[in-house]
């Protein structure tokens, strides 16, 4: 057996010992391939040295083993480390980390420097990250060096990020994705747009997750899709404090949101979502199924955007062929909120085409209002108690 962390034993033993030793080596090899290679088994004066050695070893294997972090606090300041095909970075067995620093099994990685990882120029495939809590050492740290060219930049393919937390990062992921899954995550206290994504064939938060921050300004977004097609979003719970929850700039079609929540319960006029909870500036063929909206669009002018957002959902630009089915826009009869009276649930500007709104709900005395800048943009169905107006 060669490489991490067991070197072949010298064959100078007597025959009576050699067979058991060979058996131990085989069992160690099986253990590594099945359960992974513990980070702490690699030589190094600190966690950076160990991670560098572990990644170098694993990347050189035909079938890279998972690199397993222990249930302890780790510190990484030497990145960004370039992702490689087959990278698996996981917490100790059974760990499902969240943001909570003192409860439960803790595989915590505090990240300094500029970023922990970077995407190689040729792209990367088959990455798996799970069971880890990542915490930024400062507000300028990125989890992954942001990809700035989301039209032609490198692509992350067939990757999975699950059961993990990111706390206090400037950004978590600005990237192009193909067949990527993000699920069961907690992202908190970020300082810039946390996810800025482009691509297709992805599954995001199908089992849910949480995304919030007290540190974003009204001009930012929690999730920004520059161009996303044939992808599914599940019940991600976004508390869009100040910043807009989701921005969508383009899609060829097949982009579906199901059960996503944009909820600013308990936030006042300065902390609730200032502009639209969802801003759509382009794209075709998008479905919004059973979404929940509460206490958004409280001070749209404070976002500094032109035109100023109008509605908890604001649609402008060249967007078209959109369906809102069974979405709920909660009022304030049961809980306090600050969305100004008369704010439409959905507003579509001139240039937008074919917006269909089916069976909307406005529980707890919500405002039953849809608006369009010119007639013929929005159609409503199973919504006799809702007003559709030109404004």
Secondary structure, DSSP 4 states (H G I P E B T S, - for coil): --SSS-PPPPTTS-HHHHHHHHHHHHHHHHHHHHH-EEGGGS--SSHHHHHHHHHHHHHTSSSPPPEE--SSEEEE-S-PEEP-TT-EEE-STT----S-SSSS---EEEE-SSEEEE--TT-EE--EEES-EEEESSTT-EEEPPPS-TTTS-EEES-EEES-EEES-SBSEEEEEES-EEES-EEES-SS-SEEEEEES-EE-TT-EEEE-SS--TT-EEEEEEEEESEEE--EEEE--SSEEEEE---SS-EEEES-EEE-TT--TTTS--S-SEEE-S-EEEEEES-EEES--S-GGGG--SSPP-SSEEE-TT-EEEEEES-EE--SSSS---PPTT--SEEE-TT-EEEEEES-B-TTT---EEEESSTTSEEEES-TTSEEEE-
